[in-house]
């Protein structure tokens, strides 16, 4: 199966009332676990290379890595560059195999956010690459506060930016280690009255499983970004494997059990928001 763009996955998700997991990759082991999970249950996913990932591994390597994994699976995989903060970063993703890029201009004035989003969308669409943008600002747990999405700004952005999906801020926060987010469900419903764009929730680790499932099936939110909760699983499993093999210096054999544990948890995440009638 070849890699697919974000628009293909999210439009189908909206049509059939489910959502796709945007899974945050830090290392090769994460990407392996995520793609194996998707392939085992036959539900598409989005492999995401965010700023932390890109600070460790160059974009050209990540693009090739994601595309290689997508080509090995029977299940559609989107190769997504997450939180590109400039035209240059997004253009590098476009030039190096990503099928989707996210421009994060949420901290910019609206006009500048629209201008750069539109510029990126114009070039990306020439190569059948999707673009995600953000309006409002999703903050960080115990860090920078969020700025809830403004309806009139969202409407203007949706019309003028040319993006294929729009990330919104409705009580979600990055890096939440427990499921305590208070999502303004009615705000989501209000936003989807002013645009038909698929909506995206970043910081979805802080949203309860029941709420994620409800939002996936009852609204136009078609993508949940999930990183922290799976990173916790992977790191706990890695520590356990290391402690159980304290005299073992074969790095790969220490890492492998954590891939297995991460895969198991990833399957639960994907199925919770994914299509109900998957034959696998």
Secondary structure, 3 states (H helix, E strand, C coil): CCCECHHHHHHHHHHCCCCEEEEEECCHHHHHHHHHHHHHHCCCEEEEECHHHHHHCCHHHHHHHHHHHHHHCCCCEEEEEEEECCHHHHHHHHHCCCCEEEECCCCCCHHHHHHHHHHHHHHHHHCCCEEEEEECECCECCCCCCECCCHHHHHHHHHHCCCCEEEECCCCCECCCCCCCCCCHHHHHHHCCCCCCEEEECCHHHCCHHHHHHHHHHCCEEEEEECHHHHHHHHHHHHHHHHHCCCCCCHHHHHHHHHHHHHHHHHHHHHHHCCCCCCC
